[in-house]
Amino acid sequence: MKLKVFRIRPAAKMPVRAHKTDAGMDLFYCPTKKDHKLYDEGYGIPPGTSKLIPTGLKFEVPEDHMLEIKNKSGIASKKQLVVGACVVDCGYNGEVFVNLHNIGTTTRVIEPGQKVAQAVLVPIVTCDLEEASEDNLNQTATRGDGGFGSTGDR
């Protein structure tokens, strides 16, 4: 299977897998023209805030798939930058942005061309929904409705 990628700005970097067998493809920050001062400067993300980081890329996601944008473990653990909800559906044809949250205590600067996240192509299964009453839901004796931690923390 091939995933079509279109660079909408010349400076945009194509996604890269560090190893041939990696699930994720690295995504990079690519400043936009309207933020032209950002071409020469980094992009600051203060503590407790989120920024949409442009990649300069569009993807043609195959039908029955999604592109899931996920954390880079080193960026999350060393810089406290984590990815917010980022699902790219097959019908989306705009630029892909990475929603980065700074959960740390210092401003983090993203430099042009820096890795910001990884994208994983994921097959999806769609289904029809049927409204049910509690009486006709399959109840199990082993799980029930105990919720978080109901099976123990061991």
CORNORPE-V204386 format. One record per helix or strand. SS is the DSSP state (helix for helix, strand for strand). FROM is the first residue (numbers start at 1). TO is the last residue. If there is no record, write none. Layout:
BEGIN
{{SS/FROM/TO} {SS/FROM/TO}}
END
This chain:
BEGIN
{{strand/4/7} {strand/16/16} {strand/25/28} {helix/33/39} {strand/43/45} {strand/50/54} {strand/57/60} {strand/65/70} {helix/73/79} {strand/81/83} {strand/87/89} {strand/97/102} {strand/108/110} {strand/115/123} {helix/134/136}}
END
